[in-house]
Amino acid sequence: MQAGRLALEAAQLAAKETFYRSLPDLQVFGTVAYSGRDAEAGGANQEAGSLDWRTYTVGAVFVAPLDFFTLRRVRRGYGLDRTAADGSYRKARLAEAQEWAQLAKRWEAVTGRLAVVREIAALQESRLAAEKARFAQGRITTFQYLTAEEDFSQARVQALRIGFEKVLLDAQARFNNAS
């Protein structure tokens, strides 16, 4: 989004520069020169030092673009460029807001799923403890005990996966807030 903002600012400055660069320009100037009229160099140098033979030049220079149609098209082009940069910037801001909203929804979903999976893991752990006691008494088979252990392990793995997903979402949220 920062790149979009900078592109918009650059387009605005380019349009402003083009506007000011294409305005008419008026320059006023003046010079005073001392010179001598003697044909010989020595006499001319002495006359140049006196104030009798001065030359004044005063003038003005006015520069204005004459191709108004091209100038209008150039200004319009820079204006369209600025409008396009503004649209890109707004689009980037909207995309960022939508991404943040989607991230918040995913965070809520992951938090809810993690709570459910942790509850299931706790239930599987208590089931495993009960099955272990029943196995020690000889009331269930080894397969039933191993099935309870497998169910508990799967619940813990699922809790770890969802916990990892939550950590990744947290890192993504921190990254988005930093930029």
ROLOFI-456483 format. One record per residue: residue number from 1; residue in one letter; chain; x, y, z of N, C-alpha, C in turn. Coordinates in steps of 0.05 Angstrom, whole numbers, always signed. Example, Ala and Ser with C-alpha at 12.3 -4.5 7.8 and 13.67 -1.06 7.14 Angstrom:
// ROLOFI-456483
@i: 1, aa: A, ch: A, npx: +264, npy: -114, npz: +156, capx: +246, capy: -90, capz: +156, cpx: +264, cpy: -66, cpz: +156 .
@i: 2, aa: S, ch: A, npx: +257, npy: -45, npz: +142, capx: +273, capy: -21, capz: +143, cpx: +258, cpy: +1, cpz: +157 .
//
This chain:
// ROLOFI-456483
@i: 1, aa: M, ch: A, npx: +17, npy: -24, npz: +0, capx: +0, capy: +0, capz: +0, cpx: +18, cpy: +25, cpz: +0 .
@i: 2, aa: Q, ch: A, npx: +40, npy: +24, npz: +13, capx: +58, capy: +47, capz: +14, cpx: +68, cpy: +53, cpz: -14 .
@i: 3, aa: A, ch: A, npx: +73, npy: +33, npz: -30, capx: +82, capy: +38, capz: -58, cpx: +60, cpy: +52, cpz: -73 .
@i: 4, aa: G, ch: A, npx: +35, npy: +45, npz: -69, capx: +13, capy: +58, capz: -82, cpx: +10, cpy: +87, cpz: -74 .
@i: 5, aa: R, ch: A, npx: +14, npy: +92, npz: -48, capx: +13, capy: +120, capz: -38, cpx: +35, cpy: +137, cpz: -50 .
@i: 6, aa: L, ch: A, npx: +59, npy: +125, npz: -52, capx: +82, capy: +140, capz: -64, cpx: +78, cpy: +144, cpz: -94 .
@i: 7, aa: A, ch: A, npx: +66, npy: +124, npz: -108, capx: +60, capy: +128, capz: -136, cpx: +40, cpy: +150, cpz: -141 .
@i: 8, aa: L, ch: A, npx: +20, npy: +151, npz: -123, capx: +0, capy: +173, capz: -125, cpx: +13, cpy: +200, cpz: -120 .
@i: 9, aa: E, ch: A, npx: +30, npy: +201, npz: -100, capx: +43, capy: +227, capz: -95, cpx: +61, cpy: +235, cpz: -118 .
@i: 10, aa: A, ch: A, npx: +75, npy: +216, npz: -130, capx: +92, capy: +222, capz: -153, cpx: +76, cpy: +232, cpz: -177 .
@i: 11, aa: A, ch: A, npx: +53, npy: +219, npz: -181, capx: +36, capy: +228, capz: -204, cpx: +25, cpy: +256, cpz: -199 .
@i: 12, aa: Q, ch: A, npx: +18, npy: +262, npz: -174, capx: +8, capy: +288, capz: -168, cpx: +29, cpy: +309, cpz: -172 .
@i: 13, aa: L, ch: A, npx: +54, npy: +303, npz: -163, capx: +76, capy: +322, capz: -167, cpx: +83, cpy: +325, cpz: -196 .
@i: 14, aa: A, ch: A, npx: +82, npy: +304, npz: -212, capx: +88, capy: +306, capz: -240, cpx: +67, cpy: +323, cpz: -254 .
@i: 15, aa: A, ch: A, npx: +42, npy: +320, npz: -247, capx: +21, capy: +337, capz: -259, cpx: +25, cpy: +366, cpz: -252 .
@i: 16, aa: K, ch: A, npx: +32, npy: +371, npz: -227, capx: +37, capy: +399, capz: -218, cpx: +61, cpy: +411, cpz: -233 .
@i: 17, aa: E, ch: A, npx: +83, npy: +395, npz: -235, capx: +107, capy: +404, capz: -248, cpx: +101, cpy: +411, cpz: -278 .
@i: 18, aa: T, ch: A, npx: +85, npy: +394, npz: -291, capx: +78, capy: +398, capz: -319, cpx: +62, cpy: +424, cpz: -322 .
@i: 19, aa: F, ch: A, npx: +44, npy: +428, npz: -304, capx: +28, capy: +452, capz: -305, cpx: +45, cpy: +477, cpz: -302 .
@i: 20, aa: Y, ch: A, npx: +63, npy: +478, npz: -283, capx: +80, capy: +501, capz: -278, cpx: +101, cpy: +504, cpz: -300 .
@i: 21, aa: R, ch: A, npx: +111, npy: +482, npz: -311, capx: +131, capy: +484, capz: -332, cpx: +119, cpy: +494, cpz: -358 .
@i: 22, aa: S, ch: A, npx: +93, npy: +491, npz: -362, capx: +81, capy: +499, capz: -387, cpx: +69, cpy: +527, cpz: -385 .
@i: 23, aa: L, ch: A, npx: +72, npy: +541, npz: -363, capx: +62, capy: +568, capz: -361, cpx: +80, cpy: +587, cpz: -376 .
@i: 24, aa: P, ch: A, npx: +70, npy: +610, npz: -386, capx: +87, capy: +629, capz: -399, cpx: +109, cpy: +640, cpz: -380 .
@i: 25, aa: D, ch: A, npx: +131, npy: +648, npz: -392, capx: +154, capy: +657, capz: -377, cpx: +162, cpy: +685, cpz: -386 .
@i: 26, aa: L, ch: A, npx: +165, npy: +703, npz: -367, capx: +173, capy: +730, capz: -373, cpx: +199, cpy: +736, cpz: -359 .
@i: 27, aa: Q, ch: A, npx: +219, npy: +744, npz: -375, capx: +246, capy: +750, capz: -363, cpx: +252, cpy: +779, cpz: -371 .
@i: 28, aa: V, ch: A, npx: +261, npy: +795, npz: -352, capx: +270, capy: +822, capz: -356, cpx: +300, cpy: +823, cpz: -350 .
@i: 29, aa: F, ch: A, npx: +314, npy: +838, npz: -368, capx: +343, capy: +839, capz: -364, cpx: +353, cpy: +867, cpz: -371 .
@i: 30, aa: G, ch: A, npx: +377, npy: +874, npz: -361, capx: +389, capy: +900, capz: -367, cpx: +419, cpy: +898, cpz: -364 .
@i: 31, aa: T, ch: A, npx: +434, npy: +913, npz: -381, capx: +463, capy: +913, capz: -379, cpx: +473, cpy: +942, cpz: -383 .
@i: 32, aa: V, ch: A, npx: +495, npy: +948, npz: -372, capx: +509, capy: +973, capz: -376, cpx: +538, cpy: +966, cpz: -384 .
@i: 33, aa: A, ch: A, npx: +548, npy: +978, npz: -406, capx: +575, capy: +973, capz: -415, cpx: +589, cpy: +999, cpz: -420 .
@i: 34, aa: Y, ch: A, npx: +614, npy: +1000, npz: -413, capx: +630, capy: +1024, capz: -418, cpx: +648, cpy: +1018, cpz: -441 .
@i: 35, aa: S, ch: A, npx: +651, npy: +1036, npz: -460, capx: +668, capy: +1030, capz: -483, cpx: +680, cpy: +1057, cpz: -492 .
@i: 36, aa: G, ch: A, npx: +702, npy: +1055, npz: -507, capx: +715, capy: +1078, capz: -518, cpx: +711, cpy: +1078, cpz: -548 .
@i: 37, aa: R, ch: A, npx: +714, npy: +1102, npz: -561, capx: +710, capy: +1104, capz: -590, cpx: +736, cpy: +1110, cpz: -605 .
@i: 38, aa: D, ch: A, npx: +757, npy: +1113, npz: -591, capx: +782, capy: +1120, capz: -604, cpx: +792, cpy: +1096, cpz: -621 .
@i: 39, aa: A, ch: A, npx: +803, npy: +1102, npz: -644, capx: +813, capy: +1081, capz: -662, cpx: +837, cpy: +1067, cpz: -651 .
@i: 40, aa: E, ch: A, npx: +852, npy: +1081, npz: -634, capx: +876, capy: +1068, capz: -622, cpx: +869, cpy: +1056, cpz: -595 .
@i: 41, aa: A, ch: A, npx: +882, npy: +1034, npz: -589, capx: +875, capy: +1019, capz: -565, cpx: +880, cpy: +1035, cpz: -539 .
@i: 42, aa: G, ch: A, npx: +901, npy: +1050, npz: -537, capx: +907, capy: +1066, capz: -513, cpx: +885, cpy: +1087, cpz: -508 .
@i: 43, aa: G, ch: A, npx: +877, npy: +1101, npz: -529, capx: +856, capy: +1121, capz: -526, cpx: +829, cpy: +1109, cpz: -519 .
@i: 44, aa: A, ch: A, npx: +824, npy: +1086, npz: -531, capx: +798, capy: +1073, capz: -526, cpx: +797, cpy: +1063, cpz: -498 .
@i: 45, aa: N, ch: A, npx: +820, npy: +1054, npz: -487, capx: +820, capy: +1045, capz: -459, cpx: +815, cpy: +1068, cpz: -440 .
@i: 46, aa: Q, ch: A, npx: +826, npy: +1091, npz: -446, capx: +822, capy: +1115, capz: -428, cpx: +793, cpy: +1123, cpz: -430 .
@i: 47, aa: E, ch: A, npx: +781, npy: +1123, npz: -454, capx: +753, capy: +1131, capz: -457, cpx: +735, cpy: +1111, cpz: -443 .
@i: 48, aa: A, ch: A, npx: +742, npy: +1085, npz: -443, capx: +725, capy: +1065, capz: -431, cpx: +724, cpy: +1069, cpz: -401 .
@i: 49, aa: G, ch: A, npx: +745, npy: +1080, npz: -389, capx: +745, capy: +1085, capz: -360, cpx: +728, cpy: +1109, cpz: -353 .
@i: 50, aa: S, ch: A, npx: +721, npy: +1126, npz: -371, capx: +705, capy: +1149, capz: -365, cpx: +675, cpy: +1142, cpz: -368 .
@i: 51, aa: L, ch: A, npx: +658, npy: +1159, npz: -357, capx: +629, capy: +1154, capz: -358, cpx: +616, cpy: +1166, cpz: -383 .
@i: 52, aa: D, ch: A, npx: +632, npy: +1177, npz: -401, capx: +621, capy: +1191, capz: -425, cpx: +610, cpy: +1172, cpz: -446 .
@i: 53, aa: W, ch: A, npx: +622, npy: +1149, npz: -449, capx: +614, capy: +1130, capz: -471, cpx: +601, cpy: +1105, cpz: -460 .
@i: 54, aa: R, ch: A, npx: +578, npy: +1107, npz: -449, capx: +564, capy: +1084, capz: -438, cpx: +544, cpy: +1073, cpz: -458 .
@i: 55, aa: T, ch: A, npx: +540, npy: +1047, npz: -456, capx: +519, capy: +1034, capz: -472, cpx: +500, cpy: +1019, cpz: -454 .
@i: 56, aa: Y, ch: A, npx: +475, npy: +1025, npz: -457, capx: +454, capy: +1012, capz: -441, cpx: +438, cpy: +993, cpz: -458 .
@i: 57, aa: T, ch: A, npx: +432, npy: +970, npz: -446, capx: +414, capy: +951, capz: -460, cpx: +393, cpy: +942, cpz: -440 .
@i: 58, aa: V, ch: A, npx: +369, npy: +946, npz: -447, capx: +346, capy: +938, capz: -430, cpx: +327, cpy: +921, cpz: -448 .
@i: 59, aa: G, ch: A, npx: +316, npy: +900, npz: -436, capx: +298, capy: +884, capz: -453, cpx: +281, cpy: +866, cpz: -436 .
@i: 60, aa: A, ch: A, npx: +263, npy: +853, npz: -450, capx: +246, capy: +833, capz: -437, cpx: +243, cpy: +810, cpz: -457 .
@i: 61, aa: V, ch: A, npx: +241, npy: +786, npz: -447, capx: +237, capy: +762, capz: -463, cpx: +212, cpy: +749, cpz: -452 .
@i: 62, aa: F, ch: A, npx: +193, npy: +744, npz: -470, capx: +168, capy: +731, capz: -463, cpx: +167, cpy: +705, cpz: -479 .
@i: 63, aa: V, ch: A, npx: +166, npy: +682, npz: -465, capx: +165, capy: +656, capz: -477, cpx: +138, cpy: +643, cpz: -470 .
@i: 64, aa: A, ch: A, npx: +123, npy: +636, npz: -490, capx: +97, capy: +622, capz: -485, cpx: +95, cpy: +599, cpz: -505 .
@i: 65, aa: P, ch: A, npx: +84, npy: +577, npz: -496, capx: +80, capy: +555, capz: -514, cpx: +59, cpy: +562, cpz: -535 .
@i: 66, aa: L, ch: A, npx: +64, npy: +555, npz: -559, capx: +45, capy: +561, capz: -581, cpx: +28, cpy: +537, cpz: -589 .
@i: 67, aa: D, ch: A, npx: +37, npy: +513, npz: -582, capx: +21, capy: +489, capz: -589, cpx: +2, cpy: +482, cpz: -566 .
@i: 68, aa: F, ch: A, npx: -19, npy: +497, npz: -565, capx: -38, capy: +494, capz: -542, cpx: -51, cpy: +466, cpz: -542 .
@i: 69, aa: F, ch: A, npx: -55, npy: +455, npz: -566, capx: -69, capy: +429, capz: -567, cpx: -51, cpy: +407, cpz: -555 .
@i: 70, aa: T, ch: A, npx: -25, npy: +407, npz: -562, capx: -7, capy: +387, capz: -550, cpx: -5, cpy: +392, cpz: -520 .
@i: 71, aa: L, ch: A, npx: -3, npy: +417, npz: -513, capx: +0, capy: +424, capz: -484, cpx: -25, cpy: +414, cpz: -469 .
@i: 72, aa: R, ch: A, npx: -48, npy: +417, npz: -480, capx: -73, capy: +408, capz: -467, cpx: -73, cpy: +377, cpz: -465 .
@i: 73, aa: R, ch: A, npx: -64, npy: +364, npz: -486, capx: -62, capy: +334, capz: -485, cpx: -42, cpy: +325, cpz: -464 .
@i: 74, aa: V, ch: A, npx: -20, npy: +338, npz: -463, capx: +1, capy: +331, capz: -443, cpx: -11, cpy: +334, cpz: -415 .
@i: 75, aa: R, ch: A, npx: -23, npy: +357, npz: -410, capx: -35, capy: +362, capz: -383, cpx: -57, cpy: +341, cpz: -377 .
@i: 76, aa: R, ch: A, npx: -73, npy: +335, npz: -397, capx: -94, capy: +315, capz: -393, cpx: -82, cpy: +288, cpz: -387 .
@i: 77, aa: G, ch: A, npx: -60, npy: +281, npz: -401, capx: -47, capy: +255, capz: -397, cpx: -36, cpy: +253, cpz: -368 .
@i: 78, aa: Y, ch: A, npx: -23, npy: +275, npz: -359, capx: -14, capy: +274, capz: -331, cpx: -37, cpy: +273, cpz: -311 .
@i: 79, aa: G, ch: A, npx: -59, npy: +286, npz: -318, capx: -82, capy: +285, capz: -301, cpx: -94, cpy: +256, cpz: -300 .
@i: 80, aa: L, ch: A, npx: -95, npy: +243, npz: -323, capx: -104, capy: +215, capz: -324, cpx: -85, cpy: +197, cpz: -309 .
@i: 81, aa: D, ch: A, npx: -60, npy: +202, npz: -311, capx: -40, capy: +186, capz: -296, cpx: -45, cpy: +189, cpz: -266 .
@i: 82, aa: R, ch: A, npx: -50, npy: +214, npz: -257, capx: -56, capy: +219, capz: -229, cpx: -82, cpy: +205, cpz: -221 .
@i: 83, aa: T, ch: A, npx: -102, npy: +205, npz: -238, capx: -127, capy: +192, capz: -232, cpx: -123, cpy: +162, cpz: -230 .
@i: 84, aa: A, ch: A, npx: -107, npy: +151, npz: -248, capx: -101, capy: +122, capz: -247, cpx: -86, cpy: +114, cpz: -222 .
@i: 85, aa: A, ch: A, npx: -66, npy: +131, npz: -214, capx: -51, capy: +125, capz: -190, cpx: -69, cpy: +127, cpz: -165 .
@i: 86, aa: D, ch: A, npx: -88, npy: +146, npz: -165, capx: -107, capy: +148, capz: -143, cpx: -124, cpy: +123, cpz: -142 .
@i: 87, aa: G, ch: A, npx: -133, npy: +114, npz: -165, capx: -150, capy: +89, capz: -166, cpx: -134, cpy: +65, cpz: -156 .
@i: 88, aa: S, ch: A, npx: -109, npy: +63, npz: -164, capx: -92, capy: +41, capz: -155, cpx: -88, cpy: +42, cpz: -124 .
@i: 89, aa: Y, ch: A, npx: -84, npy: +66, npz: -114, capx: -80, capy: +70, capz: -86, cpx: -105, cpy: +62, cpz: -70 .
@i: 90, aa: R, ch: A, npx: -128, npy: +70, npz: -80, capx: -154, capy: +63, capz: -67, cpx: -158, cpy: +33, cpz: -68 .
@i: 91, aa: K, ch: A, npx: -152, npy: +21, npz: -91, capx: -154, capy: -8, capz: -94, cpx: -136, cpy: -23, cpz: -74 .
@i: 92, aa: A, ch: A, npx: -112, npy: -13, npz: -71, capx: -93, capy: -26, capz: -52, cpx: -103, cpy: -23, cpz: -24 .
@i: 93, aa: R, ch: A, npx: -114, npy: +0, npz: -17, capx: -125, capy: +4, capz: +10, cpx: -149, cpy: -15, cpz: +15 .
@i: 94, aa: L, ch: A, npx: -166, npy: -18, npz: -5, capx: -189, capy: -36, capz: -3, cpx: -180, cpy: -65, cpz: +0 .
@i: 95, aa: A, ch: A, npx: -160, npy: -72, npz: -16, capx: -150, capy: -100, capz: -15, cpx: -138, cpy: -105, cpz: +13 .
@i: 96, aa: E, ch: A, npx: -124, npy: -85, npz: +24, capx: -112, capy: -89, capz: +50, cpx: -134, cpy: -92, cpz: +71 .
@i: 97, aa: A, ch: A, npx: -155, npy: -76, npz: +69, capx: -177, capy: -78, capz: +89, cpx: -190, cpy: -105, cpz: +87 .
@i: 98, aa: Q, ch: A, npx: -195, npy: -114, npz: +62, capx: -207, capy: -140, capz: +59, cpx: -189, cpy: -163, cpz: +69 .
@i: 99, aa: E, ch: A, npx: -163, npy: -160, npz: +64, capx: -145, capy: -180, capz: +74, cpx: -145, cpy: -181, cpz: +104 .
@i: 100, aa: W, ch: A, npx: -146, npy: -158, npz: +117, capx: -146, capy: -157, capz: +146, cpx: -172, cpy: -169, cpz: +157 .
@i: 101, aa: A, ch: A, npx: -195, npy: -163, npz: +144, capx: -220, capy: -175, capz: +153, cpx: -220, cpy: -205, cpz: +150 .
@i: 102, aa: Q, ch: A, npx: -209, npy: -215, npz: +128, capx: -207, capy: -244, capz: +124, cpx: -188, cpy: -256, cpz: +145 .
@i: 103, aa: L, ch: A, npx: -166, npy: -242, npz: +151, capx: -148, capy: -252, capz: +171, cpx: -161, cpy: -254, cpz: +199 .
@i: 104, aa: A, ch: A, npx: -178, npy: -233, npz: +205, capx: -192, capy: -234, capz: +231, cpx: -212, cpy: -257, cpz: +232 .
@i: 105, aa: K, ch: A, npx: -226, npy: -262, npz: +209, capx: -245, capy: -285, capz: +209, cpx: -230, cpy: -311, cpz: +212 .
@i: 106, aa: R, ch: A, npx: -207, npy: -314, npz: +198, capx: -191, capy: -339, capz: +201, cpx: -181, cpy: -342, cpz: +230 .
@i: 107, aa: W, ch: A, npx: -174, npy: -320, npz: +243, capx: -164, capy: -320, capz: +270, cpx: -187, cpy: -331, cpz: +289 .
@i: 108, aa: E, ch: A, npx: -211, npy: -320, npz: +286, capx: -233, capy: -329, capz: +302, cpx: -239, cpy: -359, cpz: +297 .
@i: 109, aa: A, ch: A, npx: -238, npy: -368, npz: +272, capx: -244, capy: -396, capz: +266, cpx: -222, cpy: -414, cpz: +278 .
@i: 110, aa: V, ch: A, npx: -197, npy: -406, npz: +275, capx: -175, capy: -422, capz: +286, cpx: -177, cpy: -423, cpz: +316 .
@i: 111, aa: T, ch: A, npx: -183, npy: -401, npz: +329, capx: -186, capy: -401, capz: +358, cpx: -208, cpy: -420, cpz: +367 .
@i: 112, aa: G, ch: A, npx: -231, npy: -419, npz: +353, capx: -253, capy: -437, capz: +360, cpx: -246, cpy: -466, cpz: +356 .
@i: 113, aa: R, ch: A, npx: -233, npy: -472, npz: +333, capx: -226, capy: -500, capz: +327, cpx: -205, cpy: -510, cpz: +347 .
@i: 114, aa: L, ch: A, npx: -187, npy: -492, npz: +355, capx: -166, capy: -500, capz: +374, cpx: -178, cpy: -507, cpz: +401 .
@i: 115, aa: A, ch: A, npx: -198, npy: -491, npz: +410, capx: -211, capy: -497, capz: +435, cpx: -226, cpy: -524, cpz: +434 .
@i: 116, aa: V, ch: A, npx: -239, npy: -530, npz: +412, capx: -253, capy: -555, capz: +408, cpx: -233, cpy: -578, cpz: +408 .
@i: 117, aa: V, ch: A, npx: -212, npy: -575, npz: +393, capx: -192, capy: -597, capz: +391, cpx: -179, cpy: -602, cpz: +418 .
@i: 118, aa: R, ch: A, npx: -173, npy: -581, npz: +433, capx: -161, capy: -585, capz: +460, cpx: -181, cpy: -599, cpz: +478 .
@i: 119, aa: E, ch: A, npx: -206, npy: -593, npz: +476, capx: -226, capy: -607, capz: +492, cpx: -228, cpy: -636, cpz: +484 .
@i: 120, aa: I, ch: A, npx: -227, npy: -642, npz: +458, capx: -227, capy: -669, capz: +448, cpx: -202, cpy: -684, cpz: +458 .
@i: 121, aa: A, ch: A, npx: -179, npy: -671, npz: +457, capx: -154, capy: -683, capz: +467, cpx: -156, cpy: -689, cpz: +497 .
@i: 122, aa: A, ch: A, npx: -168, npy: -672, npz: +512, capx: -171, capy: -677, capz: +541, cpx: -190, cpy: -701, cpz: +545 .
@i: 123, aa: L, ch: A, npx: -211, npy: -703, npz: +530, capx: -229, capy: -726, capz: +532, cpx: -215, cpy: -751, cpz: +523 .
@i: 124, aa: Q, ch: A, npx: -199, npy: -750, npz: +502, capx: -185, capy: -774, capz: +493, cpx: -164, cpy: -782, cpz: +514 .
@i: 125, aa: E, ch: A, npx: -152, npy: -763, npz: +528, capx: -133, capy: -769, capz: +549, cpx: -147, cpy: -784, cpz: +572 .
@i: 126, aa: S, ch: A, npx: -170, npy: -774, npz: +580, capx: -184, capy: -787, capz: +602, cpx: -194, cpy: -815, cpz: +593 .
@i: 127, aa: R, ch: A, npx: -202, npy: -817, npz: +567, capx: -210, capy: -843, capz: +556, cpx: -186, cpy: -862, cpz: +557 .
@i: 128, aa: L, ch: A, npx: -163, npy: -852, npz: +549, capx: -139, capy: -868, capz: +549, cpx: -132, cpy: -878, cpz: +577 .
@i: 129, aa: A, ch: A, npx: -135, npy: -860, npz: +597, capx: -129, capy: -868, capz: +625, cpx: -149, cpy: -890, cpz: +633 .
@i: 130, aa: A, ch: A, npx: -174, npy: -887, npz: +626, capx: -194, capy: -908, capz: +633, cpx: -188, cpy: -934, cpz: +619 .
@i: 131, aa: E, ch: A, npx: -181, npy: -932, npz: +593, capx: -175, capy: -957, capz: +578, cpx: -150, cpy: -970, cpz: +589 .
@i: 132, aa: K, ch: A, npx: -131, npy: -954, npz: +598, capx: -107, capy: -966, capz: +610, cpx: -113, cpy: -982, cpz: +635 .
@i: 133, aa: A, ch: A, npx: -131, npy: -970, npz: +651, capx: -140, capy: -984, capz: +676, cpx: -155, cpy: -1010, cpz: +668 .
@i: 134, aa: R, ch: A, npx: -172, npy: -1008, npz: +649, capx: -187, capy: -1032, capz: +640, cpx: -168, cpy: -1053, cpz: +628 .
@i: 135, aa: F, ch: A, npx: -147, npy: -1044, npz: +614, capx: -128, capy: -1062, capz: +602, cpx: -112, cpy: -1076, cpz: +624 .
@i: 136, aa: A, ch: A, npx: -105, npy: -1061, npz: +645, capx: -90, capy: -1073, capz: +667, cpx: -106, cpy: -1094, cpz: +681 .
@i: 137, aa: Q, ch: A, npx: -133, npy: -1090, npz: +681, capx: -151, capy: -1110, capz: +694, cpx: -157, cpy: -1133, cpz: +675 .
@i: 138, aa: G, ch: A, npx: -149, npy: -1130, npz: +650, capx: -154, capy: -1152, capz: +631, cpx: -182, cpy: -1151, cpz: +619 .
@i: 139, aa: R, ch: A, npx: -195, npy: -1128, npz: +621, capx: -223, capy: -1126, capz: +611, cpx: -225, cpy: -1119, cpz: +582 .
@i: 140, aa: I, ch: A, npx: -203, npy: -1109, npz: +570, capx: -203, capy: -1102, capz: +541, cpx: -179, cpy: -1115, cpz: +528 .
@i: 141, aa: T, ch: A, npx: -180, npy: -1115, npz: +501, capx: -158, capy: -1127, capz: +486, cpx: -137, cpy: -1106, cpz: +481 .
@i: 142, aa: T, ch: A, npx: -114, npy: -1116, npz: +472, capx: -91, capy: -1098, capz: +466, cpx: -99, cpy: -1079, cpz: +443 .
@i: 143, aa: F, ch: A, npx: -114, npy: -1090, npz: +424, capx: -123, capy: -1073, capz: +401, cpx: -140, cpy: -1049, cpz: +411 .
@i: 144, aa: Q, ch: A, npx: -158, npy: -1054, npz: +430, capx: -174, capy: -1032, capz: +440, cpx: -157, cpy: -1011, cpz: +454 .
@i: 145, aa: Y, ch: A, npx: -138, npy: -1021, npz: +469, capx: -120, capy: -1002, capz: +483, cpx: -104, cpy: -986, cpz: +463 .
@i: 146, aa: L, ch: A, npx: -93, npy: -999, npz: +443, capx: -77, capy: -985, capz: +423, cpx: -94, cpy: -965, cpz: +407 .
@i: 147, aa: T, ch: A, npx: -119, npy: -973, npz: +402, capx: -138, capy: -954, capz: +388, cpx: -142, cpy: -929, cpz: +405 .
@i: 148, aa: A, ch: A, npx: -145, npy: -932, npz: +431, capx: -148, capy: -909, capz: +449, cpx: -123, cpy: -892, cpz: +448 .
@i: 149, aa: E, ch: A, npx: -100, npy: -904, npz: +449, capx: -74, capy: -889, capz: +447, cpx: -72, cpy: -875, cpz: +421 .
@i: 150, aa: E, ch: A, npx: -80, npy: -888, npz: +399, capx: -79, capy: -875, capz: +372, cpx: -98, cpy: -851, cpz: +371 .
@i: 151, aa: D, ch: A, npx: -122, npy: -854, npz: +382, capx: -141, capy: -833, capz: +381, cpx: -130, cpy: -808, cpz: +397 .
@i: 152, aa: F, ch: A, npx: -118, npy: -814, npz: +420, capx: -107, capy: -792, capz: +436, cpx: -84, cpy: -779, cpz: +421 .
@i: 153, aa: S, ch: A, npx: -66, npy: -795, npz: +408, capx: -44, capy: -784, capz: +393, cpx: -54, cpy: -766, cpz: +370 .
@i: 154, aa: Q, ch: A, npx: -74, npy: -776, npz: +356, capx: -86, capy: -761, capz: +334, cpx: -98, cpy: -734, cpz: +343 .
@i: 155, aa: A, ch: A, npx: -111, npy: -735, npz: +366, capx: -122, capy: -710, capz: +377, cpx: -100, cpy: -690, cpz: +384 .
@i: 156, aa: R, ch: A, npx: -78, npy: -700, npz: +396, capx: -56, capy: -682, capz: +402, cpx: -42, cpy: -671, cpz: +377 .
@i: 157, aa: V, ch: A, npx: -39, npy: -688, npz: +357, capx: -27, capy: -679, capz: +331, cpx: -45, cpy: -657, cpz: +319 .
@i: 158, aa: Q, ch: A, npx: -72, npy: -662, npz: +319, capx: -90, capy: -642, capz: +308, cpx: -88, cpy: -616, cpz: +324 .
@i: 159, aa: A, ch: A, npx: -86, npy: -617, npz: +350, capx: -83, capy: -593, capz: +367, cpx: -57, cpy: -578, cpz: +360 .
@i: 160, aa: L, ch: A, npx: -36, npy: -593, npz: +355, capx: -11, capy: -581, capz: +348, cpx: -13, cpy: -568, cpz: +320 .
@i: 161, aa: R, ch: A, npx: -26, npy: -581, npz: +301, capx: -29, capy: -569, capz: +274, cpx: -45, cpy: -543, cpz: +276 .
@i: 162, aa: I, ch: A, npx: -67, npy: -543, npz: +291, capx: -83, capy: -519, capz: +292, cpx: -69, cpy: -498, cpz: +309 .
@i: 163, aa: G, ch: A, npx: -54, npy: -506, npz: +329, capx: -37, capy: -487, capz: +344, cpx: -16, cpy: -474, cpz: +326 .
@i: 164, aa: F, ch: A, npx: -4, npy: -490, npz: +308, capx: +15, capy: -479, capz: +290, cpx: +2, cpy: -459, cpz: +270 .
@i: 165, aa: E, ch: A, npx: -22, npy: -466, npz: +261, capx: -37, capy: -448, capz: +243, cpx: -43, cpy: -421, cpz: +258 .
@i: 166, aa: K, ch: A, npx: -49, npy: -423, npz: +283, capx: -54, capy: -399, capz: +299, cpx: -29, cpy: -382, cpz: +301 .
@i: 167, aa: V, ch: A, npx: -6, npy: -395, npz: +306, capx: +19, capy: -380, capz: +307, cpx: +25, cpy: -367, cpz: +281 .
@i: 168, aa: L, ch: A, npx: +20, npy: -380, npz: +258, capx: +25, capy: -368, capz: +232, cpx: +7, cpy: -344, cpz: +228 .
@i: 169, aa: L, ch: A, npx: -19, npy: -346, npz: +236, capx: -37, capy: -324, capz: +233, cpx: -28, cpy: -300, cpz: +250 .
@i: 170, aa: D, ch: A, npx: -18, npy: -307, npz: +274, capx: -8, capy: -286, capz: +292, cpx: +16, cpy: -271, cpz: +279 .
@i: 171, aa: A, ch: A, npx: +34, npy: -287, npz: +267, capx: +57, capy: -275, capz: +254, cpx: +48, cpy: -258, cpz: +230 .
@i: 172, aa: Q, ch: A, npx: +28, npy: -267, npz: +215, capx: +18, capy: -252, capz: +192, cpx: +5, cpy: -226, cpz: +201 .
@i: 173, aa: A, ch: A, npx: -10, npy: -227, npz: +223, capx: -22, capy: -203, capz: +234, cpx: -1, cpy: -183, cpz: +243 .
@i: 174, aa: R, ch: A, npx: +20, npy: -193, npz: +256, capx: +41, capy: -175, capz: +265, cpx: +56, cpy: -162, cpz: +241 .
@i: 175, aa: F, ch: A, npx: +60, npy: -178, npz: +220, capx: +73, capy: -168, capz: +196, cpx: +56, cpy: -146, cpz: +183 .
@i: 176, aa: N, ch: A, npx: +30, npy: -151, npz: +181, capx: +12, capy: -132, capz: +169, cpx: +10, cpy: -106, cpz: +185 .
@i: 177, aa: N, ch: A, npx: +12, npy: -108, npz: +212, capx: +11, capy: -84, capz: +228, cpx: +37, cpy: -69, cpz: +227 .
@i: 178, aa: A, ch: A, npx: +59, npy: -83, npz: +222, capx: +85, capy: -69, capz: +221, cpx: +88, cpy: -52, cpz: +196 .
@i: 179, aa: S, ch: A, npx: +74, npy: -60, npz: +174, capx: +78, capy: -45, capz: +149, cpx: +59, cpy: -22, cpz: +146 .
//
